[in-house]
Amino acid sequence: MNLGNELDPKRDEIERLLRTAHIHQVRGERSKALELLQQALELDAENAGVWELLGDYQRESGDWQAAHDAYKKAHELDPHNAPLERKYAEAVLQRTRAQEQYQQWERAIEGGGDAPALPRNPGLAFL
């Protein structure tokens, strides 16, 4: 038995898992879809396509940190994939923006000198 024949069943199983994960994602069954992607990664942790799809699902759910991590791994495995590089860059940008917003709010709450002054408003304080 040659190496190509040994890999085909694994590749077929990964493709089946990805198709099934997509069906669950479309149905809104996100946790089941993610579980199937994890199974695919257990079969082949070096599959950039699976990592990219995992990043896509994380991005759709708004989890930019997890999307960033998945895209980073996919990009490391397939550095010449331009659409993937674009997704990774978007995740880096979103993560950076979120960190900057968090820091601005932190400075505003602490009364930092360079933070924009928030108007004193009882209604705003209530919210």
Secondary structure, DSSP 8 states (H G I E B T S, - for coil): --HHHHHHHHHHHHHHHHHHHHHHHHTT-HHHHHHHHHHHHHH-TT-HHHHHHHHHHHHHTT-HHHHHHHHHHHHHH-TT-HHHHHHHHHHHHHHHHHHHHHHHHHHHHHT-TTS------HHHHH-
